[in-house]
Amino acid sequence: MGCACQNKKKFEVVTIVTDPKTQQPKEKVVFSSQHKSVADGVAKRYPGSTVREYDPQKKGGTSSTSK
């Protein structure tokens, strides 16, 4: 039987950074939490960041822009 904590959704705060080697923009996760309200609060500290919902079962996320 698996751990129940593996089935919970996470919210990630994502910023866009420039890769110094390729000069291409890429996403960087700077914070993750199981609570959307906490992730929204942290996202306010990073201008231009987004909050993305990460579902471990789907291996992907949807994003929303911070205000």
N, C-alpha and C positions, 0 to 999 in steps of 0.2 A: 504494500500500500504506500502510495506516494505522500509526500508532505503537502498539507493544504496550502502552505504559503506559496507554493509554486504556481497556484492557479489564480492568484490575485492580480488585478490590473495594476500597472504602475503609470505614473505620469512623469514624463521627462521634460526638463527644460533644455532646449536646444538652441545653440547659437551657430552662426555661419562664420567660419574662419578661413583664411587663405592658406593653403598648403605651401610652405616655403620652397619646396622642391619643384612642384609642378605649376605653381601660381594659379591653381584651380580652387574655387570655393568648395568647402565641404562642411558637413554638419558635425558639431561636437556637442555631446551630452555633458552639461555642466552640473546637473543635479537630477536626482530622481526621488520620488516619494510615492507612497500608496494613497496620498491624500491630494486631491486636485487643488484645494484651497492653499495648501502649503506650497505646491509647485507654482501656483499663480503669484503668490507673494514673492517667491525667489525670482521669478521671471521679471518682476518689476526692477530688479537690481541690474539686469542685463539688457541694455537698450537693443531693440530689434530681435529679441529672443522670442521663441515660440514654445508653447506647452503642447507636448505630444502624448497621446494616450498609447501606452505600450501594453499589448496583450501577449504574454509569453506563449500562449497556445497558437496565436496567429503569426508570431514572429514578425510583427510590423506595427505600424502605428498610424494614427491620424493626428494632424497637427492643427493648432489654432494659434493665431497671433496674439501676443500679449499687448496690453493697452498701457 
